[in-house]
Amino acid sequence: MALFEDPRFVSATAPAAVRLFPLPNLVLFPQVVQPLHVFESRYCDLVEDALSSDGLVAMGLLQPGWERDYEGRPQVWPVVCVGQIISHHRLPDGRFNLLLQGTYRAAIQRELAPSTAFRQVEVDRLDDYYPASGKAARPALQQRMAELARELLPARSVVCKEVDELLSSQIPLGVLCDVFAYMLGLPLSVKQRLLAEWNVDRRATLLMDRLASRCEEPPASQGLKIPPPFSLN
């Protein structure tokens, strides 16, 4: 299974309400595919509901202090990634293994009153914004970002070959940023900042700064996990 599927822009209309799947250790990005093992009963209910309807799930990152109220409704960062279930396997005991593909960023407007075991939120979709003022500088920015990413990837790895294929496909800068942000082992706080940045030029600058810092670290301290690990809820 490829780390990411079709790198083209995915068009979708944000629903009035979307199921919220908050986790303390995962930031999903548009276009990438994340394996999930779902075992908590409330989130198994969430998956069942999604599979019976539109298949959409909003992945959100829990804010610090979530441990005090994990069984309740701990705070989630206000920008999430709405994903589509593209494959699933229901286990005999009711748990699920599934693949969730990110489709778009969204800003939480409000959380709905409890009516299900899982949480639901109303969201506004955040499409990538490309300022006209940055158009001339983007090709060089994209090239430099690719060079930094290659420095962090293991030589001759399968992922490195996929990155080369992506770069040869004229992938938009915003999508490239999201793919690299997902795969290159950045801290969760940085990933969340990148997810929240809908201005592509600012997102690219922030990511470039982080990649440049990682390239200066000793290889043993970079701690890359490529692809990112299977996530448990």
C-alpha positions as CSV (number, residue, x, y, z in Angstrom):
1,M,0.0,0.0,0.0
2,A,1.4,3.4,-1.0
3,L,1.9,6.0,1.7
4,F,-0.4,8.3,-0.2
5,E,-2.9,7.6,-2.9
6,D,-4.0,10.1,-5.6
7,P,-2.0,13.4,-5.0
8,R,-4.5,15.5,-6.8
9,F,-6.8,17.9,-5.0
10,V,-9.8,16.2,-3.7
11,S,-13.1,18.2,-3.9
12,A,-15.6,17.6,-1.1
13,T,-18.3,19.7,0.5
14,A,-18.0,20.0,4.3
15,P,-21.1,18.6,6.0
16,A,-23.0,20.6,8.6
17,A,-21.8,18.1,11.1
18,V,-18.9,15.6,11.1
19,R,-17.9,12.8,13.4
20,L,-14.9,13.7,15.6
21,F,-12.1,11.2,16.3
22,P,-9.7,12.9,18.7
23,L,-6.3,11.3,19.4
24,P,-3.3,12.4,21.5
25,N,-0.7,11.1,19.1
26,L,-1.8,11.7,15.5
27,V,-2.1,14.6,13.0
28,L,-3.7,13.6,9.7
29,F,-3.1,15.7,6.6
30,P,-5.1,15.9,3.3
31,Q,-4.1,13.4,0.6
32,V,-2.2,11.0,2.9
33,V,-3.5,7.6,4.1
34,Q,-3.3,6.6,7.7
35,P,-3.9,3.0,9.0
36,L,-6.0,2.9,12.2
37,H,-6.8,0.2,14.7
38,V,-10.1,1.1,16.4
39,F,-11.0,-0.7,19.6
40,E,-12.7,1.7,22.0
41,S,-16.5,1.1,21.9
42,R,-17.4,4.7,21.2
43,Y,-15.1,4.9,18.3
44,C,-16.2,1.6,17.0
45,D,-19.7,3.1,17.0
46,L,-18.3,6.1,15.2
47,V,-16.9,3.9,12.4
48,E,-20.1,1.9,12.1
49,D,-22.0,5.2,11.7
50,A,-19.5,6.5,9.1
51,L,-19.7,3.3,7.1
52,S,-23.5,3.4,7.1
53,S,-23.3,7.0,5.7
54,D,-20.7,9.2,4.0
55,G,-17.6,7.6,5.5
56,L,-16.2,10.9,6.8
57,V,-14.3,11.2,10.0
58,A,-12.6,14.4,11.4
59,M,-9.3,13.5,13.0
60,G,-8.3,16.0,15.7
61,L,-5.3,16.3,18.0
62,L,-6.1,16.5,21.7
63,Q,-4.6,19.5,23.5
64,P,-2.2,19.1,26.5
65,G,-4.0,18.0,29.7
66,W,-6.3,15.6,27.8
67,E,-5.4,12.8,30.3
68,R,-7.6,14.4,33.0
69,D,-10.8,14.0,31.0
70,Y,-10.0,11.4,28.3
71,E,-13.3,9.5,28.8
72,G,-15.2,12.8,28.5
73,R,-14.8,15.7,26.0
74,P,-11.2,17.0,26.4
75,Q,-10.1,20.0,24.4
76,V,-9.1,19.5,20.7
77,W,-7.1,21.9,18.6
78,P,-9.5,23.9,16.5
79,V,-8.2,22.8,13.0
80,V,-8.8,19.2,12.1
81,C,-8.4,17.0,9.0
82,V,-11.5,15.4,7.6
83,G,-10.8,12.0,6.2
84,Q,-12.6,9.4,4.2
85,I,-12.6,5.7,5.1
86,I,-11.3,4.0,1.9
87,S,-10.9,0.5,3.3
88,H,-11.9,-1.4,6.4
89,H,-11.9,-4.8,8.1
90,R,-14.3,-5.6,10.9
91,L,-12.8,-8.0,13.4
92,P,-15.0,-10.7,15.1
93,D,-15.0,-8.8,18.4
94,G,-16.2,-5.6,16.9
95,R,-12.9,-3.8,16.5
96,F,-11.8,-2.3,13.2
97,N,-8.7,-2.0,11.1
98,L,-9.2,0.7,8.5
99,L,-7.4,3.1,6.1
100,L,-8.4,6.7,6.4
101,Q,-7.4,9.1,3.6
102,G,-7.3,12.8,4.4
103,T,-9.4,15.0,2.2
104,Y,-9.5,18.5,3.5
105,R,-8.6,20.8,6.4
106,A,-11.5,22.1,8.5
107,A,-12.0,24.6,11.3
108,I,-14.2,23.6,14.1
109,Q,-17.0,26.1,14.6
110,R,-18.8,24.4,17.5
111,E,-19.2,21.0,19.1
112,L,-22.7,19.6,19.0
113,A,-24.5,18.6,22.2
114,P,-24.1,14.9,23.0
115,S,-26.5,12.6,21.1
116,T,-24.2,9.7,20.3
117,A,-21.4,7.8,22.1
118,F,-18.9,9.7,20.0
119,R,-18.4,13.4,19.5
120,Q,-19.6,15.5,16.6
121,V,-18.6,19.0,15.4
122,E,-19.7,21.5,12.9
123,V,-16.8,22.6,10.6
124,D,-15.9,25.1,7.9
125,R,-13.6,23.7,5.1
126,L,-10.2,25.4,4.7
127,D,-9.0,25.2,1.1
128,D,-5.4,25.9,0.3
129,Y,-4.8,29.6,-0.3
130,Y,-2.0,30.7,-2.8
131,P,-1.3,34.4,-2.4
132,A,-0.6,36.0,-5.8
133,S,2.5,37.7,-4.4
134,G,4.3,34.4,-3.9
135,K,3.7,32.9,-7.3
136,A,7.2,33.7,-8.8
137,A,9.1,32.3,-5.8
138,R,7.2,29.0,-5.5
139,P,9.2,26.9,-8.0
140,A,12.5,27.5,-6.2
141,L,10.8,27.0,-2.8
142,Q,9.4,23.7,-3.9
143,Q,12.8,22.6,-5.3
144,R,14.6,23.5,-2.1
145,M,12.0,21.7,0.0
146,A,12.4,18.5,-2.1
147,E,16.2,18.7,-1.6
148,L,15.9,19.0,2.2
149,A,13.4,16.1,2.3
150,R,15.7,13.9,0.3
151,E,18.5,14.6,2.9
152,L,16.3,13.2,5.6
153,L,15.0,10.1,3.7
154,P,17.0,6.9,3.8
155,A,18.9,6.4,0.5
156,R,17.2,4.1,-2.0
157,S,14.2,3.6,0.2
158,V,10.7,2.8,-1.2
159,V,9.4,6.1,0.2
160,C,12.2,8.0,-1.5
161,K,11.2,6.5,-4.8
162,E,7.6,7.6,-4.2
163,V,8.8,11.1,-3.4
164,D,10.6,11.2,-6.7
165,E,7.5,10.1,-8.5
166,L,5.5,12.8,-6.7
167,L,8.0,15.5,-7.7
168,S,7.9,14.4,-11.4
169,S,4.0,14.7,-11.3
170,Q,3.9,18.5,-10.9
171,I,2.3,18.1,-7.5
172,P,1.0,21.4,-6.0
173,L,3.1,22.9,-3.3
174,G,0.4,22.7,-0.7
175,V,0.0,19.0,-1.2
176,L,3.8,18.5,-1.2
177,C,4.0,20.3,2.1
178,D,1.3,18.0,3.6
179,V,3.0,14.8,2.4
180,F,6.3,15.8,3.8
181,A,4.8,17.1,7.1
182,Y,3.2,13.7,7.6
183,M,6.1,11.5,6.7
184,L,9.2,13.2,8.0
185,G,8.9,12.6,11.8
186,L,8.2,16.2,13.0
187,P,6.9,16.9,16.5
188,L,3.1,16.8,16.9
189,S,3.1,20.5,17.8
190,V,4.8,21.4,14.6
191,K,2.5,19.1,12.6
192,Q,-0.5,20.8,14.1
193,R,0.8,24.2,13.2
194,L,1.3,23.0,9.6
195,L,-2.2,21.6,9.5
196,A,-3.7,24.9,10.8
197,E,-1.9,27.0,8.1
198,W,-4.1,27.3,5.1
199,N,-1.8,29.9,3.5
200,V,0.5,27.6,1.4
201,D,3.4,30.0,1.3
202,R,3.5,30.4,5.1
203,R,3.1,26.6,5.5
204,A,6.0,26.0,3.1
205,T,8.2,28.5,4.9
206,L,7.5,27.0,8.3
207,L,8.1,23.4,7.0
208,M,11.4,24.5,5.3
209,D,12.7,26.0,8.5
210,R,11.9,22.7,10.4
211,L,13.4,20.5,7.7
212,A,16.6,22.6,7.6
213,S,16.9,22.3,11.4
214,R,16.4,18.5,11.2
215,C,19.1,18.2,8.5
216,E,21.6,19.9,10.9
217,E,20.9,17.3,13.6
218,P,23.1,14.1,13.9
219,P,21.5,11.2,12.0
220,A,21.0,9.2,15.2
221,S,18.9,12.0,16.8
222,Q,16.6,12.5,13.8
223,G,14.4,9.6,14.9
224,L,12.6,9.3,11.5
225,K,9.9,6.6,11.3
226,I,9.0,6.2,7.6
227,P,6.2,5.5,7.0
228,P,4.5,6.7,10.2
229,P,3.4,3.9,12.5
230,F,0.0,2.2,12.6
231,S,-2.1,4.3,15.0
232,L,-4.1,3.0,17.9
233,N,-7.0,4.8,19.4
